[in-house]
Amino acid sequence: MIVRPFDAGETPSSKTRSKNMAKVAFLGLGVMGFPMAGHLVKKGGHEITVYNRTPAKAQAWAEKFGGKTAPTPKAAAEGQDFVMCCVGNDNDLRAVTLGADGAFAGMKKGATFVDHTTASAEIARELDAEATKRGFRFVDAPVSGGQAGAENGVLTVMCGGSEEAYAAAEPLIAAYARMCKRLGPAGSGQLTKMVNQICIAGLVQGLSEGIHFAKKSGLDVAAVIDTISKGAAQSWQMENRYKTMAEGKYDFGFAVEWMRKDLSICIAESRRNGASLPVTALVDAFYAEVEKMGGKRWDTSSLLARLER
């Protein structure tokens, strides 16, 4: 395995920039892709061409960062050393990679495709096989850290693919990652992201129940959390979400509808590999209730709102 933790604010020198500058396409400029592509310019010093399903978003990115735009994924990918991608799901991924206007039709031999979409392990393996057939490399590299992590360039990136493919991609990923690791062959990155989401689901539900219980018991929530966060109950969710949760504010991170998409991938994979995910399935059902409450775009900590109805 290859591990690469990055120093905060790490930026190549101007000399390194010139030496290591690559021609890169970035497909998908949503809340994650827009800043990630920007870091490739600002920190990486790379020459970037972007494609987005909504052309106006691509134009806005180019005006902000000075890159180029392309009308199709194929046009964006033509002549590039790397093609990075961050779209919504398996179907979106197929739409930008395969077919006459897909990126794979424009990629040159020896190039590297890096997919940051949270998708299934199955499509990662499918696209890796297709890339190999066409003579270029593929890395599945889903990310964790949310919009804030993307904007601040401190994402955690979980990668699958050959060692050669990962070694080629890792220097570019450094522009927006705090931690990057190769976990195994194609699909391993997606499987690791599933583990990440499984763990978060249980943690957020436990934290929600703890805060709910503290309130019902007449305890000072802030004092309770200040105490227990110094022990075994401590978590990122506790440190970063308990205050907004206690205040009933749920506009501070990853949306419920996106989490449900991710958990559906986890549950589908568990049916294939035989894993038992009772808590994950239960929390997914709880998130379905939050959606019915009008919380599709609330952040994932809104599990507490369900308990306080």
C-alpha positions as CSV (number, residue, x, y, z in Angstrom):
1,M,0.0,0.0,0.0
2,I,1.1,3.6,-0.7
3,V,0.2,6.2,1.9
4,R,0.5,10.0,1.5
5,P,-0.4,12.3,4.3
6,F,-0.1,15.9,3.2
7,D,1.1,18.9,5.2
8,A,-1.4,21.7,5.7
9,G,-1.2,24.3,3.0
10,E,1.4,22.3,1.1
11,T,2.0,24.0,-2.2
12,P,4.6,23.2,-4.9
13,S,7.3,25.8,-5.5
14,S,7.2,27.7,-8.8
15,K,10.1,25.7,-10.1
16,T,8.3,22.4,-9.2
17,R,5.1,23.7,-10.8
18,S,6.8,24.3,-14.1
19,K,8.5,20.9,-14.0
20,N,5.5,18.9,-12.9
21,M,2.7,20.8,-14.7
22,A,0.2,18.5,-16.4
23,K,-2.6,18.9,-18.8
24,V,-5.7,18.0,-16.9
25,A,-9.5,17.8,-17.6
26,F,-12.0,18.0,-14.7
27,L,-15.5,16.7,-15.3
28,G,-18.2,17.8,-12.9
29,L,-18.2,21.1,-11.1
30,G,-20.7,20.6,-8.2
31,V,-20.1,21.7,-4.6
32,M,-17.1,19.3,-4.5
33,G,-15.7,19.4,-8.0
34,F,-15.7,23.2,-8.4
35,P,-13.2,23.9,-5.6
36,M,-11.2,20.7,-6.3
37,A,-10.6,21.8,-9.9
38,G,-9.6,25.2,-8.6
39,H,-6.9,23.8,-6.3
40,L,-5.4,22.0,-9.3
41,V,-4.8,25.5,-10.7
42,K,-3.9,27.4,-7.5
43,K,-1.8,24.8,-5.7
44,G,-0.9,22.4,-8.5
45,G,-0.1,24.9,-11.2
46,H,-1.7,22.6,-13.8
47,E,-3.4,23.5,-17.1
48,I,-7.0,22.7,-16.6
49,T,-9.9,22.2,-19.0
50,V,-13.4,21.7,-17.4
51,Y,-16.6,20.2,-18.5
52,N,-20.0,20.5,-16.7
53,R,-23.4,19.3,-17.6
54,T,-24.6,22.9,-17.1
55,P,-22.3,25.0,-19.4
56,A,-22.8,28.2,-17.3
57,K,-21.2,26.5,-14.3
58,A,-18.1,25.6,-16.4
59,Q,-17.9,29.2,-17.7
60,A,-18.2,30.6,-14.2
61,W,-15.3,28.3,-13.1
62,A,-13.1,29.4,-16.1
63,E,-13.7,33.0,-15.3
64,K,-12.7,32.5,-11.7
65,F,-9.7,30.3,-12.2
66,G,-8.6,31.1,-15.7
67,G,-8.9,27.6,-17.3
68,K,-10.6,26.4,-20.4
69,T,-14.1,24.9,-21.0
70,A,-15.1,22.1,-23.3
71,P,-18.6,21.3,-24.7
72,T,-18.4,17.5,-24.1
73,P,-16.5,15.1,-21.9
74,K,-14.7,13.7,-25.0
75,A,-13.6,17.2,-26.0
76,A,-12.4,17.9,-22.5
77,A,-10.4,14.7,-22.3
78,E,-8.6,14.9,-25.7
79,G,-4.9,15.4,-25.4
80,Q,-4.9,15.5,-21.6
81,D,-2.5,13.7,-19.3
82,F,-5.1,13.2,-16.6
83,V,-8.9,13.3,-16.5
84,M,-10.4,13.9,-13.1
85,C,-14.1,13.3,-12.5
86,C,-16.6,14.1,-9.7
87,V,-20.3,13.5,-10.6
88,G,-23.4,12.2,-8.8
89,N,-23.8,8.4,-9.2
90,D,-23.1,5.4,-11.4
91,N,-25.5,6.6,-14.2
92,D,-23.9,10.0,-14.2
93,L,-20.4,8.4,-14.3
94,R,-21.4,6.2,-17.3
95,A,-22.8,9.3,-19.1
96,V,-19.5,11.2,-18.9
97,T,-17.2,8.3,-19.6
98,L,-18.8,5.9,-22.1
99,G,-20.4,6.5,-25.5
100,A,-19.4,8.6,-28.5
101,D,-19.1,11.9,-26.5
102,G,-17.7,10.2,-23.3
103,A,-14.3,11.0,-21.9
104,F,-13.0,7.5,-22.7
105,A,-13.4,8.2,-26.4
106,G,-11.1,11.1,-26.2
107,M,-8.3,9.9,-23.9
108,K,-4.9,9.1,-25.2
109,K,-2.9,6.0,-24.4
110,G,-0.9,6.2,-21.2
111,A,-3.2,8.9,-19.7
112,T,-4.8,8.4,-16.3
113,F,-8.5,8.8,-15.4
114,V,-9.2,9.5,-11.7
115,D,-12.8,9.2,-10.5
116,H,-13.7,11.0,-7.3
117,T,-17.4,10.1,-7.6
118,T,-18.9,8.1,-4.7
119,A,-20.2,5.2,-6.7
120,S,-20.4,1.4,-6.7
121,A,-17.3,-0.8,-6.6
122,E,-18.9,-2.6,-9.6
123,I,-18.7,0.4,-11.9
124,A,-15.1,1.1,-10.8
125,R,-14.1,-2.4,-11.9
126,E,-16.1,-2.0,-15.1
127,L,-14.4,1.3,-16.0
128,D,-11.0,0.0,-15.0
129,A,-11.4,-2.9,-17.4
130,E,-12.5,-0.6,-20.2
131,A,-9.6,1.8,-19.5
132,T,-7.1,-1.1,-19.6
133,K,-8.5,-2.3,-22.9
134,R,-8.1,1.2,-24.3
135,G,-4.5,1.6,-23.1
136,F,-4.9,4.1,-20.2
137,R,-5.0,3.9,-16.4
138,F,-7.9,4.2,-14.0
139,V,-8.1,5.1,-10.3
140,D,-11.3,5.0,-8.2
141,A,-10.8,7.7,-5.6
142,P,-13.9,8.7,-3.7
143,V,-13.4,11.5,-1.1
144,S,-14.4,12.3,2.4
145,G,-14.5,15.7,4.1
146,G,-17.5,17.4,2.5
147,Q,-17.8,20.8,0.9
148,A,-15.6,22.4,3.5
149,G,-12.9,19.9,3.0
150,A,-13.0,20.4,-0.8
151,E,-12.9,24.2,-0.4
152,N,-10.0,24.1,2.1
153,G,-8.1,21.4,0.2
154,V,-8.1,18.9,3.1
155,L,-10.0,16.0,1.8
156,T,-9.3,12.3,2.6
157,V,-9.0,10.3,-0.6
158,M,-9.5,6.5,-0.7
159,C,-8.0,5.0,-3.8
160,G,-8.3,1.7,-5.8
161,G,-6.3,0.8,-8.8
162,S,-2.9,-0.5,-9.8
163,E,0.2,0.8,-8.0
164,E,1.3,2.4,-11.3
165,A,-2.0,4.2,-11.8
166,Y,-2.0,5.4,-8.2
167,A,1.6,6.7,-8.4
168,A,0.7,8.7,-11.4
169,A,-2.4,10.3,-9.8
170,E,-1.1,10.9,-6.3
171,P,0.9,14.1,-7.0
172,L,-2.2,15.7,-8.6
173,I,-4.5,14.6,-5.7
174,A,-2.1,16.3,-3.3
175,A,-3.6,19.7,-4.5
176,Y,-6.8,19.1,-2.5
177,A,-6.0,16.2,-0.1
178,R,-4.9,16.0,3.5
179,M,-4.6,12.2,3.3
180,C,-4.4,9.9,0.3
181,K,-4.1,6.1,0.3
182,R,-4.2,3.2,-2.1
183,L,-6.2,0.4,-0.5
184,G,-5.9,-2.2,-3.3
185,P,-7.1,-2.9,-6.9
186,A,-9.9,-1.1,-8.7
187,G,-13.0,-0.9,-6.5
188,S,-11.1,-0.8,-3.2
189,G,-11.5,3.0,-3.0
190,Q,-15.3,2.7,-3.3
191,L,-15.4,-0.1,-0.8
192,T,-13.5,1.9,1.7
193,K,-15.8,4.9,1.2
194,M,-18.7,2.5,2.0
195,V,-16.9,1.6,5.3
196,N,-16.6,5.4,6.0
197,Q,-20.3,6.0,5.5
198,I,-21.3,3.0,7.5
199,C,-19.3,4.2,10.5
200,I,-20.6,7.8,10.2
201,A,-24.2,6.6,10.1
202,G,-24.0,4.8,13.4
203,L,-22.0,7.6,15.0
204,V,-24.5,10.3,14.1
205,Q,-27.4,8.3,15.3
206,G,-25.6,7.6,18.6
207,L,-24.8,11.3,19.1
208,S,-28.3,12.3,18.3
209,E,-29.7,9.9,20.9
210,G,-27.1,11.1,23.4
211,I,-28.0,14.8,23.0
212,H,-31.7,13.9,23.0
213,F,-31.3,11.9,26.2
214,A,-29.3,14.7,27.9
215,K,-32.0,17.3,27.0
216,K,-34.8,15.1,28.4
217,S,-32.8,14.6,31.6
218,G,-32.5,18.3,32.1
219,L,-28.7,18.3,31.7
220,D,-26.6,21.1,30.3
221,V,-25.7,19.7,26.9
222,A,-22.6,21.8,26.4
223,A,-21.3,20.8,29.8
224,V,-22.0,17.1,29.1
225,I,-20.3,17.1,25.8
226,D,-17.3,19.1,27.2
227,T,-16.9,16.3,29.7
228,I,-17.5,13.2,27.6
229,S,-15.6,14.5,24.5
230,K,-12.4,14.0,26.6
231,G,-13.0,10.3,26.8
232,A,-14.0,7.3,24.8
233,A,-17.1,8.9,23.3
234,Q,-15.1,11.5,21.4
235,S,-15.6,11.7,17.7
236,W,-15.3,14.2,14.8
237,Q,-19.1,14.4,14.7
238,M,-19.3,15.2,18.4
239,E,-16.6,17.9,18.2
240,N,-17.9,19.5,15.0
241,R,-21.7,19.0,15.1
242,Y,-23.0,18.9,18.7
243,K,-23.5,22.7,19.0
244,T,-25.5,23.1,15.8
245,M,-27.5,19.9,16.6
246,A,-28.4,21.2,20.1
247,E,-29.5,24.5,18.5
248,G,-31.7,22.6,15.9
249,K,-29.6,24.0,13.0
250,Y,-28.9,21.5,10.2
251,D,-27.3,23.4,7.3
252,F,-23.6,22.6,8.0
253,G,-22.5,19.7,5.8
254,F,-23.4,16.7,3.7
255,A,-27.0,16.5,2.7
256,V,-29.4,13.8,3.8
257,E,-30.3,12.9,0.2
258,W,-26.7,12.4,-0.6
259,M,-26.1,10.2,2.5
260,R,-29.1,8.1,1.5
261,K,-27.6,7.6,-1.9
262,D,-24.3,6.5,-0.3
263,L,-26.0,4.2,2.2
264,S,-28.0,2.5,-0.6
265,I,-24.7,1.7,-2.3
266,C,-23.4,0.2,1.0
267,I,-26.6,-1.9,1.5
268,A,-26.5,-3.1,-2.1
269,E,-22.9,-4.2,-1.8
270,S,-23.6,-6.0,1.5
271,R,-26.2,-8.1,-0.4
272,R,-23.4,-9.1,-2.7
273,N,-20.6,-9.8,-0.1
274,G,-22.8,-11.2,2.7
275,A,-22.0,-8.5,5.2
276,S,-24.7,-7.8,7.9
277,L,-25.5,-4.1,8.3
278,P,-28.5,-3.9,10.6
279,V,-27.6,-0.5,12.1
280,T,-26.9,1.0,8.7
281,A,-30.2,-0.2,7.3
282,L,-32.0,1.2,10.4
283,V,-30.3,4.6,10.1
284,D,-31.1,4.7,6.4
285,A,-34.8,4.2,7.3
286,F,-34.5,7.1,9.9
287,Y,-33.1,9.3,7.2
288,A,-36.1,8.4,5.0
289,E,-38.2,9.8,7.8
290,V,-36.1,13.0,7.9
291,E,-36.7,13.4,4.2
292,K,-40.5,13.2,4.8
293,M,-40.1,15.9,7.4
294,G,-38.8,18.2,4.6
295,G,-35.1,17.5,5.4
296,K,-33.7,16.2,2.1
297,R,-31.1,19.0,2.1
298,W,-30.5,19.2,5.8
299,D,-27.1,17.9,6.9
300,T,-26.7,14.4,8.2
301,S,-26.8,15.5,11.9
302,S,-30.5,16.1,11.4
303,L,-31.2,12.6,12.8
304,L,-31.8,14.5,16.0
305,A,-34.7,16.5,14.5
306,R,-36.5,13.1,14.0
307,L,-36.2,12.4,17.7
308,E,-37.5,15.9,18.7
309,R,-40.6,15.9,16.6
